[in-house]
């Protein structure tokens, strides 16, 4: 049994506090969905510490505005923007093909939440699973050589307390049999993101690549547009800077050197739970299970090869 990791930081810590004193000069970071919310705060803190930051975004104009705001704030132009639509596997492939430099930090941050109606991609994949997990899976695997060539790299999976709503339902990933439920679909995708960190570490730690997952906490952003806004009690809500703190910790803190395959919240390793707590803290055992992680990797690889689901089919 490994000891749970704690740090001097906690619920109220900000990304800037977590990274204070860390020099990222010469490091390159890629953040998906870095144009708003905790993504832009993660980018701001990493760039302020000296990293060259790339924002992989669907809306390029919004990304360029975010990059300009960061440059003005830190007094340095270290953020660039590239188009990336995680729901579109062709977009992911183009992005990967154009990447030709070592990558030290990959923050799989972008996401969508609780789409009210069932939507599918061209492959027939359920949209939340396709965007939150499959897009990031394809991106991470596609950038494997760039991560390996960095001489020590970190992958950060931004999961959610939503993992407590559903495991990955391997026999019906895309709701071909189950009635579609927005939160179950979201929960499945967030469990999948946590499992990605487990399997990346198992497969690639020998190459100096470590991955961890996290719950950023409750932050009022555009993510909740389909849920009527953030409903978490005020005392449990975070600012975007606080919400980005655990992402930045996993991406850059020397406290996490050589650590991988774990799940964090409030800047500490979360408890593994076997039933959903009333306060939605912790990570479900199924979302960090090594067997599930390996199975998901193989299933995702097959999905990418086939280009169409075996459980749902193109609709």
TAVENNOR-V279860 format. One record per residue. PSI is psi in whole degrees, 0 to 359 (none if undefined). D_LAST is the distance of its C-alpha to the last C-alpha in whole Angstrom. Layout:
[[PSI/D_LAST] [PSI/D_LAST]]
//
This chain:
[[121/45] [150/45] [137/46] [140/44] [129/45] [159/46] [172/47] [356/50] [165/47] [205/45] [315/43] [357/45] [148/45] [164/44] [319/42] [324/45] [319/47] [324/45] [0/46] [129/49] [356/52] [130/49] [115/49] [19/46] [131/47] [357/46] [149/43] [133/39] [143/36] [129/33] [121/31] [144/28] [39/27] [17/31] [350/31] [174/32] [219/32] [340/34] [314/32] [328/35] [324/37] [314/37] [317/37] [314/40] [319/42] [320/41] [321/42] [332/45] [1/46] [356/46] [148/43] [121/41] [134/38] [130/34] [118/32] [106/28] [153/27] [322/24] [97/26] [319/29] [318/32] [321/31] [319/32] [325/35] [318/36] [317/36] [318/38] [320/40] [319/41] [315/41] [318/44] [324/46] [324/46] [354/47] [28/49] [145/47] [85/44] [14/42] [127/39] [168/37] [136/33] [144/30] [135/27] [118/24] [106/20] [340/19] [352/16] [106/16] [330/17] [321/18] [318/21] [317/22] [319/23] [318/25] [312/26] [318/27] [329/29] [352/31] [122/32] [33/36] [156/38] [147/38] [118/37] [329/38] [124/36] [117/32] [105/31] [85/28] [327/28] [153/25] [162/23] [160/21] [130/21] [49/20] [128/17] [330/18] [154/14] [122/11] [148/9] [154/7] [179/9] [332/8] [350/8] [7/6] [141/9] [137/10] [322/12] [317/16] [320/16] [317/14] [306/17] [323/20] [301/20] [320/18] [316/19] [325/23] [310/22] [320/22] [313/24] [313/27] [320/27] [332/27] [14/30] [312/32] [322/34] [321/35] [317/35] [327/38] [355/40] [346/41] [39/43] [110/42] [157/38] [139/37] [131/33] [122/32] [115/29] [100/29] [218/28] [160/29] [347/30] [340/27] [337/27] [352/29] [333/26] [140/24] [177/24] [119/21] [90/20] [329/19] [353/18] [61/15] [326/14] [22/11] [48/12] [335/10] [316/14] [145/15] [136/15] [134/14] [123/18] [318/18] [328/21] [319/20] [318/17] [314/20] [317/22] [316/20] [327/20] [329/24] [320/25] [320/23] [321/25] [318/28] [329/27] [319/27] [323/30] [314/32] [326/30] [315/31] [317/35] [317/35] [325/34] [359/36] [331/39] [343/41] [10/40] [17/41] [121/37] [143/37] [143/34] [157/34] [165/32] [158/33] [117/32] [343/34] [186/35] [109/34] [131/34] [107/33] [184/31] [350/28] [330/26] [20/27] [337/26] [0/23] [9/26] [20/28] [176/30] [128/32] [1/34] [140/36] [146/39] [320/41] [346/43] [4/40] [154/39] [156/39] [163/40] [322/37] [321/40] [322/40] [330/37] [351/37] [315/40] [325/38] [313/36] [322/39] [311/41] [330/38] [327/38] [344/42] [135/44] [344/47] [340/47] [15/43] [126/45] [14/43] [134/41] [167/38] [21/35] [172/36] [131/35] [154/37] [147/37] [39/40] [26/41] [157/42] [134/40] [155/39] [143/39] [126/37] [154/36] [0/35] [158/35] [119/34] [155/37] [330/38] [7/38] [34/34] [160/36] [179/36] [138/33] [141/32] [324/33] [339/29] [356/29] [15/32] [124/32] [324/32] [317/31] [321/27] [315/28] [319/28] [317/25] [318/23] [315/24] [320/23] [315/20] [321/19] [318/21] [320/19] [317/16] [322/17] [316/18] [324/15] [1/13] [142/10] [151/10] [340/12] [337/12] [318/8] [162/6] [138/4] [none/0]]
//
